[in-house]
Amino acid sequence: MQAAFEAVGPFDHLVVTAGPELGSWRSFMDPDMSGVRSYLEGKFLGTWACARHAAPHLKAGGSMTFLTGGTGARAKLGLAAVTPTFAAVESLSQSLALELAPVRVNKIRPGFIDTDFWDVLPAAKVEEIRARVRANFPARELGTAADVGHAAVFLMTNPYVKGTVLEVSGGELLVDWIF
Ligand SMILES: NC(=O)c1ccc[n+]([C@@H]2O[C@H](COP(=O)([O-])OP(=O)(O)OC[C@H]3O[C@@H](n4cnc5c(N)ncnc54)[C@H](OP(=O)(O)O)[C@@H]3O)[C@@H](O)[C@H]2O)c1
């Protein structure tokens, strides 16, 4: 990571979207904890490492934006590794907004965005999720990568938004959990 940012040199804005597959760990009751360790390693420490090694190269007025997810704010059954990991990334962004000031550090909390993220599930399950989102979310539709990109550009360009979370979820947290 250090070598990558040294190769890039000075730059303006960091957006960290990388994250392990949703199903890359197993269940809370799995006696083997390597799954949760690797999930935390990939998402939390991956975000940490990006921020740590990007920081020396950010230009004045620069920003960092991290991606989390709705489960970071409202626990979902079966996501015992993902929920606290997203919450930790959100908390990290607040710490770094102080630690790296005046660099602006924020996070985007997406809802159901139509990307490869869901490919880990069987196609029929994804279709079921789409149908439930359309029926229940105020947006009546899944989000797109462009919706999240729009939010990222806002966070990059607004000079007075620091240490906050921008929810791009179609209203996910306004409705009862649907699964
Ligand atoms: N899409 C959604 O509905 C949704 C919902 C909740 C939260 N999110 C959040 O949004 C983020 C981005 O979502 P997405 O839809 O773009 O997910 P995605 O389509 O699954 O993309 C994740 C990306 O992370 C990369 N990656 C994984 N581990 C990596 C590593 N160790 N180093 C570098 N890259 C790595 C993957 O690369 P490879 O393909 O090469 O492995 C992949 O390109 C997620 O991390 C999650 O926090 C998304």
PDBQT file of the ligand as one rigid body, heavy atoms in Angstrom, charges set to zero:
ROOT
HETATM    1  N1  LIG A 201     -23.317  -2.728  -3.108  1.00  0.00    +0.000 N 
HETATM    2  C1  LIG A 201     -24.030  -2.636  -1.993  1.00  0.00    +0.000 C 
HETATM    3  O1  LIG A 201     -25.264  -2.790  -1.987  1.00  0.00    +0.000 OA
HETATM    4  C2  LIG A 201     -23.360  -2.371  -0.680  1.00  0.00    +0.000 A 
HETATM    5  C3  LIG A 201     -24.128  -2.570   0.467  1.00  0.00    +0.000 A 
HETATM    6  C4  LIG A 201     -23.560  -2.305   1.695  1.00  0.00    +0.000 A 
HETATM    7  C5  LIG A 201     -22.263  -1.838   1.763  1.00  0.00    +0.000 A 
HETATM    8  N2  LIG A 201     -21.535  -1.667   0.623  1.00  0.00    +0.000 N 
HETATM    9  C6  LIG A 201     -20.190  -1.131   0.805  1.00  0.00    +0.000 C 
HETATM   10  O2  LIG A 201     -19.672  -0.553  -0.341  1.00  0.00    +0.000 OA
HETATM   11  C7  LIG A 201     -18.362  -1.066  -0.619  1.00  0.00    +0.000 C 
HETATM   12  C8  LIG A 201     -18.233  -1.193  -2.123  1.00  0.00    +0.000 C 
HETATM   13  O3  LIG A 201     -19.293  -1.992  -2.555  1.00  0.00    +0.000 OA
HETATM   14  P1  LIG A 201     -19.352  -2.571  -4.008  1.00  0.00    +0.000 P 
HETATM   15  O4  LIG A 201     -20.785  -2.748  -4.314  1.00  0.00    +0.000 OA
HETATM   16  O5  LIG A 201     -18.492  -1.774  -4.950  1.00  0.00    +0.000 OA
HETATM   17  O6  LIG A 201     -18.682  -3.994  -3.742  1.00  0.00    +0.000 OA
HETATM   18  P2  LIG A 201     -18.020  -5.008  -4.768  1.00  0.00    +0.000 P 
HETATM   19  O7  LIG A 201     -18.672  -4.899  -6.111  1.00  0.00    +0.000 OA
HETATM   20  O8  LIG A 201     -18.036  -6.341  -4.062  1.00  0.00    +0.000 OA
HETATM   21  O9  LIG A 201     -16.538  -4.479  -4.891  1.00  0.00    +0.000 OA
HETATM   22  C9  LIG A 201     -15.629  -4.622  -3.843  1.00  0.00    +0.000 C 
HETATM   23  C10 LIG A 201     -14.261  -4.429  -4.429  1.00  0.00    +0.000 C 
HETATM   24  O10 LIG A 201     -13.294  -4.566  -3.384  1.00  0.00    +0.000 OA
HETATM   25  C11 LIG A 201     -12.189  -5.185  -3.945  1.00  0.00    +0.000 C 
HETATM   26  N3  LIG A 201     -11.369  -5.807  -2.907  1.00  0.00    +0.000 N 
HETATM   27  C12 LIG A 201     -11.727  -6.760  -2.019  1.00  0.00    +0.000 A 
HETATM   28  N4  LIG A 201     -10.697  -7.058  -1.203  1.00  0.00    +0.000 NA
HETATM   29  C13 LIG A 201      -9.671  -6.261  -1.598  1.00  0.00    +0.000 A 
HETATM   30  C14 LIG A 201      -8.342  -6.106  -1.153  1.00  0.00    +0.000 A 
HETATM   31  N5  LIG A 201      -7.860  -6.813  -0.120  1.00  0.00    +0.000 N 
HETATM   32  N6  LIG A 201      -7.563  -5.204  -1.774  1.00  0.00    +0.000 NA
HETATM   33  C15 LIG A 201      -8.049  -4.474  -2.799  1.00  0.00    +0.000 A 
HETATM   34  N7  LIG A 201      -9.292  -4.578  -3.278  1.00  0.00    +0.000 NA
HETATM   35  C16 LIG A 201     -10.094  -5.473  -2.680  1.00  0.00    +0.000 A 
HETATM   36  C17 LIG A 201     -12.755  -6.212  -4.902  1.00  0.00    +0.000 C 
HETATM   37  O11 LIG A 201     -11.795  -6.512  -5.866  1.00  0.00    +0.000 OA
HETATM   38  P3  LIG A 201     -11.819  -7.960  -6.617  1.00  0.00    +0.000 P 
HETATM   39  O12 LIG A 201     -13.090  -8.017  -7.368  1.00  0.00    +0.000 OA
HETATM   40  O13 LIG A 201     -10.597  -7.894  -7.450  1.00  0.00    +0.000 OA
HETATM   41  O14 LIG A 201     -11.754  -8.974  -5.515  1.00  0.00    +0.000 OA
HETATM   42  C18 LIG A 201     -13.928  -5.457  -5.502  1.00  0.00    +0.000 C 
HETATM   43  O15 LIG A 201     -13.540  -4.750  -6.664  1.00  0.00    +0.000 OA
HETATM   44  C19 LIG A 201     -18.284  -2.386   0.148  1.00  0.00    +0.000 C 
HETATM   45  O16 LIG A 201     -16.976  -2.645   0.617  1.00  0.00    +0.000 OA
HETATM   46  C20 LIG A 201     -19.219  -2.167   1.303  1.00  0.00    +0.000 C 
HETATM   47  O17 LIG A 201     -18.515  -1.532   2.335  1.00  0.00    +0.000 OA
HETATM   48  C21 LIG A 201     -22.062  -1.920  -0.591  1.00  0.00    +0.000 A 
ENDROOT
TORSDOF 0
